[in-house]
Amino acid sequence: MQRRTGTMLLAAVAGLALASPASAAGLKEYTKIMMPGAKFESFDITFADQQTGQVFIADRSNKAVDVIDAKTDKYVTRITGFVGDGPKGDVSGPNGVLTVNNGTEAWAGDGDSTVKVIDLKAGKIVDTIKTGGKKRADEVAYDPKDGVFAVVNDADEPPFVTLISTKPGHKILAKLVYPEASDGIEQPQYNPMDGMFYIDLPEINKQPGKGGLIVINPRTAQKVKILPVDNCTPHGQSVAKGSLVFLACNAGNVKDKKTGQMAVFDIKKGKVVATIPGAGGSDEGWANNNIGQYYAATANESAGPVLTVIDAKSNKIVQKVKTAVGAHSVAASLYNNHVYAPQRASNGCGCIMVYAPEM
């Protein structure tokens, strides 16, 4: 299943050269990828590996990680061995998923507070790493330069972050506890600009509207600081151009009934430099730096579930694509600029919706 890296990189470059640069255009439905097996009802994170051209889905309904080929937009395979959909989301899995070691492995957080390591060539789980919590190991990030993997236990009291070496032996490097995280911890992201992990902190010390970005140094496995992010409740995060980071905000959801906004954070300046009003209730977010768009899976937006498309140059919403309740996951492949957004079977297509930029 694993492709040669050089071939895929050349293909990806060719795809980028042919892509339309018109960032102001919206998305159109391209195809639907129907999922085999059990009824596709519960899922978590979607991850697009830009090196191998593959898309990974945390499929709780089938207790597995599913693999999609972004070249063909076809289902490829499924790696089982996860706990699946539990009685509560905080003990379900898989959750966060991504690839490490040049796309040869996929690592995913599971509902039993473990990280499962998948050998993609063999198509099976080859290691299980315990994080020591009582609830799920949730969202994840990877530092390819230093070979360090980060996973958050968002539902434990208090929440914590585990740093793990991706080198043979998979040594646990640190457990960093955040008692000030009064509403859990969300998406971690490695930023190559400064080599740090940045982790979404929705709420600090029970102060509504007061969130932040946790900064961790993967080389020293130590806490650095917490940068303030107000009026956002950050859940999703994606590295944008230069020193910018797109933050998908959960504020403005069906519970708080507020007017939502997305945010753009500058890690050099250490602050929010732009806000994008008119969308809220987001979980996962993604930046397509090839065509200059941000995507926010605003499944819990107070006005109804949509996929929000934002022009990264003007920081304005250009489109809202109607989705379905629970459609909180999104990723984009730079191979063809396609956007992948899973939907439940009970109120959607029970598939992976694939969108393409309008020309």
WOWO-V945471 format. One record per residue. N is the residue number from 0. RES is the residue in three letters. D_CENTER is the distance of its C-alpha to the mean C-alpha in Angstrom with 2 decimals. Layout:
# WOWO-V945471
n=<N;N>
res=<RES;RES>
d_center=<D_CENTER;D_CENTER>
This chain:
# WOWO-V945471
n=<0;1;2;3;4;5;6;7;8;9;10;11;12;13;14;15;16;17;18;19;20;21;22;23;24;25;26;27;28;29;30;31;32;33;34;35;36;37;38;39;40;41;42;43;44;45;46;47;48;49;50;51;52;53;54;55;56;57;58;59;60;61;62;63;64;65;66;67;68;69;70;71;72;73;74;75;76;77;78;79;80;81;82;83;84;85;86;87;88;89;90;91;92;93;94;95;96;97;98;99;100;101;102;103;104;105;106;107;108;109;110;111;112;113;114;115;116;117;118;119;120;121;122;123;124;125;126;127;128;129;130;131;132;133;134;135;136;137;138;139;140;141;142;143;144;145;146;147;148;149;150;151;152;153;154;155;156;157;158;159;160;161;162;163;164;165;166;167;168;169;170;171;172;173;174;175;176;177;178;179;180;181;182;183;184;185;186;187;188;189;190;191;192;193;194;195;196;197;198;199;200;201;202;203;204;205;206;207;208;209;210;211;212;213;214;215;216;217;218;219;220;221;222;223;224;225;226;227;228;229;230;231;232;233;234;235;236;237;238;239;240;241;242;243;244;245;246;247;248;249;250;251;252;253;254;255;256;257;258;259;260;261;262;263;264;265;266;267;268;269;270;271;272;273;274;275;276;277;278;279;280;281;282;283;284;285;286;287;288;289;290;291;292;293;294;295;296;297;298;299;300;301;302;303;304;305;306;307;308;309;310;311;312;313;314;315;316;317;318;319;320;321;322;323;324;325;326;327;328;329;330;331;332;333;334;335;336;337;338;339;340;341;342;343;344;345;346;347;348;349;350;351;352;353;354;355;356;357;358>
res=<MET;GLN;ARG;ARG;THR;GLY;THR;MET;LEU;LEU;ALA;ALA;VAL;ALA;GLY;LEU;ALA;LEU;ALA;SER;PRO;ALA;SER;ALA;ALA;GLY;LEU;LYS;GLU;TYR;THR;LYS;ILE;MET;MET;PRO;GLY;ALA;LYS;PHE;GLU;SER;PHE;ASP;ILE;THR;PHE;ALA;ASP;GLN;GLN;THR;GLY;GLN;VAL;PHE;ILE;ALA;ASP;ARG;SER;ASN;LYS;ALA;VAL;ASP;VAL;ILE;ASP;ALA;LYS;THR;ASP;LYS;TYR;VAL;THR;ARG;ILE;THR;GLY;PHE;VAL;GLY;ASP;GLY;PRO;LYS;GLY;ASP;VAL;SER;GLY;PRO;ASN;GLY;VAL;LEU;THR;VAL;ASN;ASN;GLY;THR;GLU;ALA;TRP;ALA;GLY;ASP;GLY;ASP;SER;THR;VAL;LYS;VAL;ILE;ASP;LEU;LYS;ALA;GLY;LYS;ILE;VAL;ASP;THR;ILE;LYS;THR;GLY;GLY;LYS;LYS;ARG;ALA;ASP;GLU;VAL;ALA;TYR;ASP;PRO;LYS;ASP;GLY;VAL;PHE;ALA;VAL;VAL;ASN;ASP;ALA;ASP;GLU;PRO;PRO;PHE;VAL;THR;LEU;ILE;SER;THR;LYS;PRO;GLY;HIS;LYS;ILE;LEU;ALA;LYS;LEU;VAL;TYR;PRO;GLU;ALA;SER;ASP;GLY;ILE;GLU;GLN;PRO;GLN;TYR;ASN;PRO;MET;ASP;GLY;MET;PHE;TYR;ILE;ASP;LEU;PRO;GLU;ILE;ASN;LYS;GLN;PRO;GLY;LYS;GLY;GLY;LEU;ILE;VAL;ILE;ASN;PRO;ARG;THR;ALA;GLN;LYS;VAL;LYS;ILE;LEU;PRO;VAL;ASP;ASN;CYS;THR;PRO;HIS;GLY;GLN;SER;VAL;ALA;LYS;GLY;SER;LEU;VAL;PHE;LEU;ALA;CYS;ASN;ALA;GLY;ASN;VAL;LYS;ASP;LYS;LYS;THR;GLY;GLN;MET;ALA;VAL;PHE;ASP;ILE;LYS;LYS;GLY;LYS;VAL;VAL;ALA;THR;ILE;PRO;GLY;ALA;GLY;GLY;SER;ASP;GLU;GLY;TRP;ALA;ASN;ASN;ASN;ILE;GLY;GLN;TYR;TYR;ALA;ALA;THR;ALA;ASN;GLU;SER;ALA;GLY;PRO;VAL;LEU;THR;VAL;ILE;ASP;ALA;LYS;SER;ASN;LYS;ILE;VAL;GLN;LYS;VAL;LYS;THR;ALA;VAL;GLY;ALA;HIS;SER;VAL;ALA;ALA;SER;LEU;TYR;ASN;ASN;HIS;VAL;TYR;ALA;PRO;GLN;ARG;ALA;SER;ASN;GLY;CYS;GLY;CYS;ILE;MET;VAL;TYR;ALA;PRO;GLU;MET>
d_center=<22.83;21.76;22.94;24.77;22.63;25.36;25.77;22.16;22.02;25.23;24.00;20.88;23.24;25.48;22.78;21.93;25.66;26.15;23.35;24.51;24.06;24.56;21.53;23.37;23.34;21.13;19.68;21.77;21.24;21.65;21.55;20.38;19.41;21.12;19.98;22.90;23.84;23.48;22.76;19.09;18.60;15.82;12.24;8.87;5.44;6.06;6.12;9.06;11.45;13.65;16.43;17.18;16.27;14.52;11.62;10.53;10.26;10.45;13.83;15.57;18.56;19.53;18.54;16.76;14.09;14.98;15.30;15.84;17.90;16.82;20.48;21.94;19.21;20.60;19.57;20.47;20.33;19.06;19.02;20.24;21.07;18.54;19.86;18.59;18.77;20.77;23.04;20.39;16.60;16.91;18.57;16.63;14.55;12.77;9.61;6.90;7.90;8.61;12.08;14.70;18.34;18.37;16.50;19.12;17.07;13.86;13.08;11.61;12.21;14.90;16.79;19.79;18.37;18.10;15.95;16.97;17.64;18.08;20.63;19.59;23.18;24.67;22.06;22.18;21.02;23.11;22.30;21.22;20.61;21.44;19.86;22.85;21.42;22.58;19.39;15.95;14.04;10.61;7.37;8.01;8.85;11.82;14.90;16.71;19.79;20.67;19.11;17.32;14.34;12.99;12.11;12.65;15.14;14.44;17.26;19.99;22.78;22.29;18.57;18.13;16.15;17.30;17.63;18.63;20.36;19.26;22.93;25.32;25.98;22.47;24.04;22.44;22.86;22.33;21.43;20.87;21.60;20.86;23.50;22.94;19.51;21.22;18.27;15.99;13.22;9.58;6.59;8.47;8.65;11.76;13.89;16.64;18.84;20.07;18.55;17.05;14.02;12.95;11.61;11.40;14.66;15.29;19.02;21.58;24.70;24.77;25.13;23.64;22.04;21.96;18.56;17.43;15.46;16.40;17.52;18.16;20.18;19.13;22.61;24.52;22.05;23.05;21.99;22.66;22.31;20.48;20.28;20.94;18.80;20.95;20.77;17.00;15.64;12.32;9.27;6.48;7.08;7.71;10.98;13.66;17.29;19.53;18.81;16.66;13.18;11.79;11.12;10.20;12.97;13.91;17.60;19.68;18.77;21.29;22.43;23.19;24.44;23.95;23.35;19.77;18.54;15.54;16.03;16.26;16.81;19.09;18.81;22.39;23.78;21.72;21.35;20.00;21.86;21.06;20.17;19.62;21.52;21.56;18.15;16.61;15.09;11.47;8.41;5.15;6.50;7.24;10.54;13.05;15.57;17.93;19.06;18.05;15.76;12.84;11.18;10.42;10.21;13.21;14.28;16.25;18.01;21.61;23.08;21.16;17.83;16.86;14.37;15.26;16.04;17.02;19.34;18.22;21.92;23.41;20.49;21.61;20.27;21.68;20.71;19.46;19.01;20.04;17.78;18.39;18.06;14.93;12.96;9.90;7.26;7.26;7.23;10.48;12.85;15.32;17.89;18.89;16.58;15.74;12.93;11.72;11.47;12.68;15.59;17.74;21.25;23.02;22.29;20.71;21.16;19.78;18.07;15.31;16.37;16.52;17.41;19.22;20.38;23.82;26.48>
